[in-house]
Amino acid sequence: MRALFPAQIGSQLGERLRRRWADYGFMAVFLILVLIAAASADVFFTQRNITNLFRQIVTNGLISLGMLVVILTGGIDLSVGAIVALCAVLVSGLQRQVSLPLAVLIALVAGGLVGAVNGFLIARFKLAPFVVTLATMGAVRGMVYVYSEVPQTSPAAFRTLFGGSIGPVPVAAIIMLACFPLVWLFLNRITAGRAIVAIGGNEEAVRLAGISVSTHLLLAYIISGLLSAMAGILLAARLGIAQPSVGAGYELDSIAACVIGGAILGGGGGGAVGTFGGVLTLGLIDNLLNLFNVQSYYQQIFKGLIIIFAVLARRKE
């Protein structure tokens, strides 16, 4: 055992050093992208483009925050895109029967319930998060089309309230930016949040400490569902229409943002600040490719390569 101890220390130090250099690498990439944008696109630093950039990252920002909380437990949530579609269609369609606040509340509850179902199945029956959320993704997507096979137009008052701006800053961006410090406080200062982080590091140790692992897993997936629901609500307000097909592939974007920001798939690392950096980096890439009229297919290639690189750089030995 004594002979192995120095080797274990060396392995842990090497792992931390590799992750740190990965963080530095992504920071360098971000700075390089900003310099390229400033040098090649005159419109990049205009108020209109910066406003559009922040408006466009709102959806992925909120979904990524929820995905981060789940990843910290060692899980994954593939149902986030379907939840976005469900809540976007609900909040737009229900406003023809109920008031705006009630429609928003129902949409949030629907997202939270989907998250609760995910968390319950994973925590109670010890099912693999990948399998559970994959099944939920299909079921929820089907529910969206059962509710409405045609796009739902968002009422004008709803678009004005959530899709408008306060000065040059979009209301949706303000809501998203407010969520990041709240999640940071939850994960770092609140007992339940710190327990969620600890579960991803060593679930058995958390259980032996007398903390309910099942309860905190359930909470993590509810948070993911609620944040995805909020993303769907704000997306419907921004676009002015809710397509039943919206949200496809959003889980890829959120996972990419988390791993760029330092999250370790399987638990054991990640934070809200890093995730915001990941969201901003992906938003910057999309913005640059759009400015240069690059097809969206190439954007998906870049995101896939980024995930592979990030996972390799931060893998556990």
Buried (B, 14 or more C-beta within 10 A) or exposed (E): EEEEEEEEEEEEEEBEEBBEEBBEEBEEBBEEBBEEBEEEBEEBEEEEBBBBBBBBBBBBBBBBBBBBBBBBBBBBBBBBBBBBBBBBBBBBBBBEEEEBEEBBBBBBBBBBBBBBBBBBBBBEEEBEBEEBBBBBBEEBBEBBEEBBEEBBBBBEEBBEEBBEEEEEBBBBBBBBBEBBEEBBEBBEEEEBBBBBBBBBBBBEEBEEEEBEBBEBBBBBBBBBBBBBBBBBBBBBBBBBBBBBEBBBEBBBBBBBBBBBBBBBBBBBBBBBBBBBBBBBBBBBBBBBBBBEEBEEEEBEEBBEEBBEBBBEBBBEE
